[in-house]
Amino acid sequence: MKEGKHGGGGTGGCYFGEDGGNAYMYGGTKGTSYSGGTGSGGLNSNSSGTVYNIAGSINGGIGGIGKAYRDSARWVDRNSGGGTGNPGGNGASHETGKTLNEGNSVELKGNDGTGGLLVIYCNTFNNRGLCCANGVDSSSKKTTVTEPSGGASGGGSINIFYQTVTNYGKLEANGGKSVNYGGAGGNGSITIGSIETGTFVTKKVSFISEISKQTTNGIQEINVYNEDYSIDMIIHTGDMVLDGTTQIEGATLTDKVYEFGNKETDVATETEDAKNTVVLKVEGNLTINEGVTVTACKSENGYGGPKGLFIYCTGTLTNNGTISMTARGAKAEGQNVYLWQNENGSYEYVPAERSKWR
C-alpha cells in the first residue's frame, strides 16, 4: 500500500514583550483523508512566566483560538488571531481589568476552510485549466507583527486516474500561506496514475470499481476492504457541458460556480461530522468551459465541505476552467480511502491520518 504526504496545519504566530518568559507553541493538527490540518491559535504575551498557545481541533475541526496574556491588567493591550479551520477559531482581545483572554474576539477570528479531497477517474484526461485542493491562509484581520495571527490550514489531496492523457494542466494542493507570523499550512499531495499501462486493474474491488456499478441517484452505501463509505450519487447520462449558465441537476449554480452535492445532508454542522462523499458520474464526455468552476457544496456556517468530491467520467474530461476542493475540507474523522487496487494486491489509497506540519 502507498501513502502520500498530506498537509498538516500551521502553528499560530507568537509575540513576546520585553519581560522575558517562555512560550510553548502547539503546532497545527494533522490532516485526515478528507481534510488538511487546522491551524493553532496565535499567542501574544508580556508575561515573565511560561505560557502556551491553543491547538486547533483534530479531524478538520475548528481552528485554535487566540490567546493574549499580560502580567498586569494595567499594561498595554495585547491581541492575537485565531487559527484557520472548519470554522476558524476566535481570536483574543484584552478586556478592561483582565490579564488573560482566550477566544473572546470574533473580530480576530481565523479564516474558514481546509484543503479537501478531490478524485478524478476518466477515460481521457485533458486539463487545460486548474485542478486544486489548496489550504486557506492565516487571517490578517487587524493583526500586525506585534499582534500575531493564527496558523494557516493544510492542503488537501488530488488523485487522478486515466487511460490516456492529453494535458496535465495545472495541479495544486498547497498549504495556506503565512500572515503576520502565523505558520503556513503543509502542502498536500497529488497522485496521478495511468490505467492503460497496467499499473491499475479493474477486476479488483476498490472505491472506483464500486462507483462504476452505481445506477441510482442519492445516498448509497459501499464497502471496500472492510471500510464503509456513504456516497451521494449524481448520475448524468450523455455528454455534460458546464458552461456557467445552464442549470444542472444535483448542483447549485452561482456566478459560474457549480457546487455539487447537498449542503443539508452531505456536510458537517456544529454538532455532527460530514456524512457523505459527493460523486458526479458522467456517462459520456464532461466539458468545463473557461471561467467556470466546479466544486462541492459547503456549510454556510463554516463547518467545511463533504468527504471529498469524486468525478467519474466514462469519456473525455476536458477542463478549461477550474475543478476545486480548495477550502472544502471536511470536518470528519478520517478513514483509509481505497481508491484502486494494483495487480500485486496493494492499494492506492488516501490514508486516514495525514502528516502533521509545524
Protein Blocks (a to p, Z undefined) as FASTA:
>chain_A
ZZddddddddddddddfegpaddddddddddfkbccddddddddfbfbdcddddddehhi
acdddddddfbfkbccddddddddddddddddddehiabdghkafklpcceddddddddd
dfbdcdfbdcddddddddfehiafklccdddddddddddddfbdfbgbjaddddcddeeh
iacddddddddddfklomacfkbccfklmmmmpcbecjddddeehiacdddddddedjdd
dehlaccehiaceehiacedjfklmmccfkbccfbdcddddeddddddehiacdddddfk
lnapaebjadddfbdcddfbbcdfehiaccdddddddfbacfkopacdddfbdcdfZZ
